[in-house]
Amino acid sequence: MNRPLLLLLPALATLGLATQCQSSKPAAAVATTAVPTPAATKEYRYETAPNDPLGVRVYKLDNGLTVYLSDYKDAPRIQTYVAVRAGSKNDPAAATGLAHYLEHMVFKGTSRLGTKDWSKEKPELDKIEGLYETYRGERNDPVARKRTYHQIDSISGVAARYAVPNEYDKLMGSIGSKGSNAHTSNEETVYKEDIPSNQLEKWAAVQSERFREMVPRLFHTELEAVYEEKNRGLDNDFSKEFEALNGSLYPTHPYGTQTTIGTIEHLQNPSITEIKKYFGQYYVPNNVALCLSGDLDYDQTIRLIDKYFGSLQNKPVPVFHSPVEQPITTPIVKEVTGPSSENVMLGYRLPGKATRDGLRLRMLDKILTNGQAGLFDLDLNQQQKVLQAQTFADLNDDYSTHVLYGTPRQGQSLAEVQALMLGELAKVKSGNFPDWLIPAIINNEKLTLTKSYESNEARASALYESFIERVSWADYVKQQADFGTITKAEIVKFANDNYGQNYVAVLKHTGKDPNTVKVVKPAITPVPANRDAASDYYKEVSKLPSTELQPVFVDYKKDIQTASIKPGLPLYYTKNSENGLFSLFYAIDLGSNNNPLLDVATDYLQYLGTGQYTAAQLQQEFYKLGCSFAVSSSQDRVLISLSGLDSNLEPAMKLFEQLLNNPRPDAAALKNQVAGILKQRQDAKLSKGVILNQAMLNYAKYGPHNPFTDVVPEAQLKTLKPEQLTSLLKSLPTYQHRVLYYGPRDIAGLTTVIRTDHQTPATLKPDPAAKDFAEQPLKEKKVYWVDYNMVQAEILFLTKGDTYDRLLAPTVALYNEYFGGGMGSIVFQDLRESKALAYSAMSRYANADKTGRSNYILSYIGTQSDKLPEAMSGMEGLLTDMPLADANLAIAKQSIRNSIATDRITHEGVLLSYERARRLGLDYDLRRDVYEQTQNMSFTDLQKFQQAKVKGQNQVILVIGSKDRLNFKELAKYGSVQQLSLKEIFGY
């Protein structure tokens, strides 16, 4: 997929993705070990940390390269990160966005990778570099700039004849790598690949090659992609808010004076020379770490890494001198206007993360928001005093930012939301929170960490965070113990010392942004895709030997044990042999299609108490137990889940069963919930993502009455009685359902617990008949559009396919991989790399998720509004005539084979995989068919599929954009154009 600029969203805090802080105490004891090796081979020394759950070895090569290795044999794959200690704060003040743009360039190859003939390509690239310097010097001469850019464009076309676009992506795809991507933020630029373990040598060869040198080929087309990325940011109100917040918190430091993506002025005046200089300064082995977690052999892996990376040259790295910010003495207020819903964001500036204060900040943040028992969770969200409120910590090396974020209820002012959030902070300052909360936070953080370490991505992320933060791995491991030493008195003092009138408030209003700007489109001539070309280096690396790995498919009959709790209540069980955590699910085959009130009822449950507990006390009890529950409803299924520490399963289950069977009706909570639902419905109309991907898409598929619009009408909501909803909740366990369990206890003991504690009637009712909405035939060519104040336009091509057929799965998998699935796909190469028409472009044949439902072809492109004609024509052309590229097809087949051979469905994923399979009428792992059949397919097979299922099929095209920028004459070429009102597509 795309390589997005790393933007910190509010959801990151609740998802556990925010960077963790480290202790600045003296390093914990470090064990240093030498790997025993034959005399003829090199000895590699490494460090370990006491009590390390990841078993990490930290090596330092002779050239200063740091290597972190963690062996975890969950699947024969390895998550890799190449972390560079350089980010946007290291950008020259006169060339902001440079680190991020360099990140894009590192994917373009070297003098060996990505070129057909370097001797001919290099002179042209040198000319382009010189012309860009001339171009930068002509800022005040538009005529000269236009002339120079025409030369750049012309010579770029010549240079592109010798280039092999996306060769890096193709090579990674061929070895079965997944998640090929990178991000740039304040302190770091990090490159990621999730590779099969048998392809480690090829990975090492390619990564060392692209960190050896950087060749800025296809520069002007990639620059156009960055322009589009900038425009997407300009259309994102949260990004504008966060930029305003940082600008006021950090008027001197680069955290606030410059953004990661850079200014429009700097983007429009790039310097290849400066980018090369930055690469030479920071992309050196003593400033880089390789972080690997997965199925690896320590000794063999470090030797391979040294073989390929050991020759990189060590160089001095520029020292960053952090500017010192002056104290903020009175609140600073900024205002931002945009089309999305209103909110208020407060920010406090605090010390960097590698300090004791960094740990205190992390604790204070959890006291306010932890998803269950925080002050914001219970006092603001559960009591419905605001529509939503949460906090998150943006932790960085030099300073950290603590953000309080809230959205108002209907009729509530932003000032009122702000006062409520500050009121909760005042409780911390006065010590008005329970004594048990901090120990519970410490316990739950340990559980969260244990669960996250079931993922190689989380494990490897911890490794690179340690490196970027410049703390030893021993200290990083020790941080959890240090976190556990924080006391209530310490937090109260910290809050009083650091949280006063020293904040920035950003008030986000709904309306048209008077400062709307966009990055203007330059004239670009498409460059050749050269799809079947390959460099000699590509061929050499492809020939490197690798062992053959065999796939392991899920055998539902062997991998899942079953038992009968009672008639109509089966248990599906998979054992957790890794840790002491459990996940328990009740799956019921009815949903909002059967009764729209289910959405309201399942949401209502979080506001209710039971027995001796209020709603808040109930959440606190679960948090003390290290457990949590959730109830959700989709169109045709209710999923009830309970998870946490298995040793507390019984008390947690008793609490939850009591709530589910005897929820206490609460009229005030319902009244507030209804008001909140109505406000959320208003806010949804302000979200372009909801408008396009939910409202418009459902309207096109089903017509005006569809699953999205089938909600409880406002009048009915306002007359609802609490007992209607509690009665509906209590009825859920009375239907036939399935119990799914993943955990450490044996099935016999679990069966006894469920029979004892899961409260159901003697005879369970059969599930009601499924209710599905009739799908529209989509036989007429239509273009639906919705007016939205934005710089870009987003376009979705929609074609209805056949009903689900498992026999098509292998062909569909290969078609998607080849045509529109990723960075090496035909769509991405053509529309972004060759024609520079979009930052994001994709197309896929989407299989239905349930038997009897239709498949759909979904093709998306986000582009500047003035590129809409070329973008639509480009996508339409590819859908009509799919290009043949033998090399791409071979890579697609290799990618599927290597990915499936090394993917493993584990943990609760086994049970959830079974749930997905049964919806499709399958009793086996469908990946087996894909693995066995795709390897024998030819382009003729794909072409037959494309011509029968894609080419010439009627399309409905969905467009969202500003009416002042859309080209309606162009839209009319694709069908009758119809504007849709928000009332039509939302139903209210």
ABEGO torsion letter per residue (X at the ends): XBBBBBBBBAAAAAAGABBBBBBABBBBBBBBBBBBBBAABBBBBBBBBBGBAAGBBBBBBAAGBBBBBBBBAABBBBBBBBBBBBBAAABBAABBGAAAAAAAAAAAEBAABGBABAAAAAAAAAAAAAAAAAAAAAAABAAAAAAAAAAAAAAAAAAAAABBBGAAAAAAAAAGBBGBBBBBBAABBBBBBBBBAAAAAAAAAAAAAAAABBBBBGAAAAAAAAAAAAAAAAABAAAAAAAAAAAAABAABAAAABBAAEBAAAAABBBAAAAAAAAAAABBAAABBBBBBEBBBAAAAAAAAAAAAAABBBBBBBBBBBBBBBBBABBBBBBBBBABBBBBBBBBBBBBAABAAAAAAAAAAAAABAGAABAAAAAAAAAGABABBBBBBBBBAABBBBBBBBBBBBGBBAAAAAAAAAAAAAAAAAGBBBAAAAAAAAAAAAAAAAAAAABAAAAAAAAAAAAAAGBBAAAAAAAAAAAAABBAAAAAAAAAAABBAABBBBBBBBEBBAABBBBBBBBBBBBBAGAABBBAAAAAAAABBBBBBBBBBBBAAAABBBBBABBGBBBBBBBBAABABBBBBBBBBBBAAABAAAAAAAAAAAABBBEABBAAAAAAAAAAAGBBBBBBBBAABBBBBBBEBAAAAAAAAAAAAAAAABBBBBAAAAAAAAAAAAAAAAAAAABAAAAAAAAAAAAAAAEABBAAABBBBAAAAAABBAAAAAAAAAAAAABBBBBBBBBABBAAAAAAAAAAABBBBABBBBBBBBBBBBBBAGABBBBBBBBBBBABBBBBBBBBBBBBBAAAAAAAAAAAAAAAABAABAAAAAAAAAAGABABBBBBBBBBABBGBBBBBBBBBBBBAAAAAAAAAAAAAAAABBBBBAAAAAAAAAAAAAAAAABBBBEAAAAAAAAAAAAAGBABBAAAAAAAAAAABBAAAAAAAAAAAABGBBBBBBBBEBAAABBAAAAAAAEBBBBBBAAAAAGX
